[in-house]
Amino acid sequence: MLWVDAIGVGLFTLVYSLIMSGFSLWMGSAAFVAVSYFFGAGFPRDKVWNILLSFALGIGFGLMTYRLMQIPFLGQMWPSAIMFGILTTIVLLLQGTIMKFTLVPAWLIAWGTTMLIITNVPVHHWGLFVGQLYGSMILGIFVIGYASDYFYRAVFKLFPDRKSANSDED
């Protein structure tokens, strides 16, 4: 039921926010982007590790792209547009050939999220930045996504006369 989902996601967003504040993770938006992708992809439990690996690759591509854009010539409009086109083609070719275990949308979402953050916030400690960004994405999926799903299932175990937690009806 919708109200159970809404309460679960709201409750575990609260929990995530408390964790985020306690560990000074200032990239809460990355968690919401990650869990939104996960929910939008249909909550594919069997692909969670593929998604997390794709997020890591996307962060790597974001860092590489940012570094390339620091080269004055590549930071201009046409060279950067060509560079983004080539790099996107590489992502698709890698996923379609030797890295079939990756998921392009997750890779591109993490790449874009990384670029959005590092082009708007000065980064002083790159290792800490990457750890916080990836940690936020992981926590988004597990604390908001999985925990709200467990909540949903627990409610239907407590109240079995309602629709089954496995039911597609909402």
N, C-alpha and C positions, 0 to 999 in steps of 0.2 A: 504494500500500500504506500501511496505517496507520502502520507504524513509520517510514517515510520522512517522512510528514507530521509525525509527532510529533517526530522529530529536527530537521526543518527549522524548525518553529515554536519549539521549545525553543532551538535555536541562534540564531535571529534575535530571540528575546525577550532572550537574553543580549546580543546586539549592541545592541539598542534600550536595554537597561538601562545599558550602558556609555556610549552616546551621551547618554542622559538624565542620567547622573551627571556627565559631562564638561561639559554645558551647564547644569547646575543646573535641569533640568526636573523639578520635584517632582510633577508630575501624571501619573505613570505610569499610574494607573488610567484616565485619560481615553483613553490609547492603547489599553488593553485593551478598553475599552467600544467604541471606534471599530472596531478590527479584529474584535472579536466580532460586531458588527453586519454588517460586510463579509463575514465568513465565513458568518454565518447567512443572509445574503441570497443566498448561492450564488456569492460571489466575482464579482460582475457588473462585469467590466473595462469594459464599454461604458457603465457608469453611475458610474464613479468620480468624475468631475467633478460630476455631479448630487449625489452623496452628499456630497462636500466642500462644495459650495455649501449644501446642506441643513444640514450641520453648522454652517457659518458663520451661517446664519439662526437656527438653534437657540441658538447662543451669544448672538446679538443679542436674541432673545426672553428668554433667561435674564437678561441684564443689565437689560432693560426691566422684566421682572417683579420682579426684585429691587428696582429703583428704586421701582416702584409700591408694593411692600410696605413701603417705608419711610414711606409716608403712613399715619399712625396708624389712620385709619378702615379703609383697605384691608388692613391687617395683621391684622385680626380674622378669626375663623373664617369666618363667612358671607360677608362681602364678598370675602375672598381666594378662597374656593371658587367664588363666582360669577365673579370675575375670571378664574380659571384655566379655567373652563368657557367663558367668552366668548373668551378668547385661543386655546384649543384649537379652537373653532369657526372662528375667523378663519384659523388655520393650514390647516384642512381646506378651507375655502372658497377660500383663495388657491391652494392646490395644485390644487384641482379646476377652477379657472377660469383666471386669468392667469399662474399659476406652475406649469404642468403638468410642468415640467422638474425640480421638486423632489420629494423623497421624504419623505413624512410621518414614517415611522418614524425616519429619520436626523435629521430636524428635531427631533422630540420627544426622541430620545435625547440629543442635544447640549443641548437646553433643560434637560432633567432633570439631566444631568451638571453643567452650569453652576450650576444652582440648588443642587445638593447641595454643591458645593465652596464657593461663596460664602456659603452660610448656615452653614458650619462652620469656615471659615478667614478670618481678617481679611485684606482686600485693601488694600494701601497704594498700589500703582501699577497702576491699571486697565489701561493700555495694555500693560504688561508681562504682566499676568495674562492678558489676552485672547490675546496673542501666544503665550504659553507653552501655554495651553489648546488653541488651534487647532493650534499646532505639534506638540503631543503627539498630537493626533488624526491629523494628516497623517502623522507619523512612524509611528504605529501601523499605518496602512494600508500604507504603502510599505515600511517597514523590516521589520515583522513579516509582514504579509500578502503583498506582492509578492515580497519576498526569499525567504520560505519556499516560495512557489510556484515561483520560479526554481530553487531548490535541488531541489525535487521533480522538476522537468523535467530538470535536469542529471543527477540520479541515473539516471533512465531512459534518458538518452542514453548514459551511460557503461556501463550494463548493459542493452542492448537485448533480451536474451533474457528479461527479466522482462516483466510486463504493461506495456502502453503507458501513458505519462503521461496520455494523453487518455482512457484507459479509465475507465468508470464503476464497474468492479468493484473492490472493496477487500476 
